[in-house]
């Protein structure tokens, strides 16, 4: 699994967001749910969690020799959370996200 995040923000407000994911379906994909949840919003830890969970609703990973579907889902969720921790350390509560 892999994820990439592209964003523009004005302070704590997400103006534009694109999250792409690979290894979670037949082809890499841009995930729409996180953008719907976060764009135009003041960034909070709970919104980031909702965006990561929303991303999971869009994917359909398979289990194979490289990893189970459950592993791929959890890997994507944690990658998305890690991106936001890295990009917004002054806003996002790392301890809450990585429970």
C-alpha positions as CSV (number, residue, x, y, z in Angstrom):
1,X,0.0,0.0,0.0
2,X,1.1,3.5,-0.6
3,X,-0.4,7.0,-0.3
4,X,0.4,10.5,-1.5
5,X,-1.1,13.7,-0.2
6,X,-1.2,17.0,-2.1
7,X,-2.8,20.0,-0.3
8,X,-3.1,23.7,-0.1
9,X,-4.0,25.4,3.1
10,X,-4.6,28.8,4.6
11,X,-3.5,28.4,8.2
12,X,-5.6,25.5,9.6
13,X,-8.1,25.6,6.8
14,X,-7.7,23.0,4.0
15,X,-8.4,24.7,0.7
16,X,-7.7,21.8,-1.7
17,X,-6.8,18.2,-1.0
18,X,-6.0,15.2,-3.1
19,X,-5.0,11.8,-1.7
20,X,-4.0,9.0,-4.0
21,X,-3.5,5.4,-3.0
22,X,-1.9,2.4,-4.6
23,X,-2.0,-1.3,-3.7
24,X,-5.6,-1.0,-2.4
25,X,-7.5,-1.9,-5.6
26,X,-6.8,-3.0,-9.2
27,X,-5.2,0.4,-10.1
28,X,-3.9,3.4,-8.2
29,X,-6.7,5.8,-7.4
30,X,-7.5,9.3,-6.2
31,X,-9.7,9.1,-3.1
32,X,-12.7,11.5,-3.1
33,X,-14.0,11.1,0.4
34,X,-11.1,12.7,2.3
35,X,-11.4,15.8,0.1
36,X,-15.2,16.0,0.7
37,X,-14.7,15.8,4.4
38,X,-11.7,18.2,4.8
39,X,-11.9,20.9,2.1
40,X,-13.1,24.2,3.4
41,X,-12.9,23.0,7.0
42,X,-10.7,24.0,9.9
43,X,-8.4,21.1,10.4
44,X,-8.9,19.1,13.6
45,X,-7.7,15.7,14.8
46,X,-11.3,14.3,14.6
47,X,-11.7,15.5,11.0
48,X,-8.5,13.8,10.0
49,X,-9.7,10.6,11.6
50,X,-13.0,10.9,9.7
51,X,-11.1,11.6,6.4
52,X,-8.9,8.5,6.9
53,X,-11.9,6.4,7.7
54,X,-13.7,7.9,4.6
55,X,-10.8,6.8,2.4
56,X,-11.3,3.2,3.6
57,X,-14.9,3.3,2.3
58,X,-13.6,3.8,-1.2
59,X,-11.0,1.0,-1.5
60,X,-11.4,-2.7,-2.2
61,X,-8.0,-4.3,-1.5
62,X,-7.4,-8.0,-2.0
63,X,-5.4,-10.4,0.0
64,X,-2.3,-11.9,-1.6
65,X,1.2,-13.0,-0.8
66,X,2.3,-9.4,-0.1
67,X,-0.4,-8.8,2.5
68,X,-4.0,-9.3,3.6
69,X,-6.8,-7.0,2.7
70,X,-7.0,-6.0,6.4
71,X,-3.3,-5.1,6.5
72,X,-3.7,-3.0,3.3
73,X,-6.6,-1.1,4.8
74,X,-4.8,-0.4,8.1
75,X,-1.6,0.6,6.2
76,X,-3.5,3.1,4.1
77,X,-5.3,4.5,7.2
78,X,-2.0,4.9,9.1
79,X,-0.2,6.4,6.1
80,X,-2.9,9.1,5.7
81,X,-2.8,9.9,9.4
82,X,1.0,10.0,9.3
83,X,0.9,12.5,6.4
84,X,-1.3,14.9,8.5
85,X,0.9,14.5,11.6
86,X,3.9,15.4,9.5
87,X,2.2,18.3,7.6
88,X,0.4,19.8,10.6
89,X,2.2,18.9,13.8
90,X,1.0,22.0,15.6
91,X,-2.7,21.1,15.0
92,X,-2.9,17.3,14.9
93,X,-2.6,15.3,18.2
94,X,-0.3,12.4,17.3
95,X,-1.1,10.4,20.4
96,X,-4.8,10.4,19.6
97,X,-4.3,9.4,16.0
98,X,-1.9,6.5,16.6
99,X,-3.9,4.7,19.3
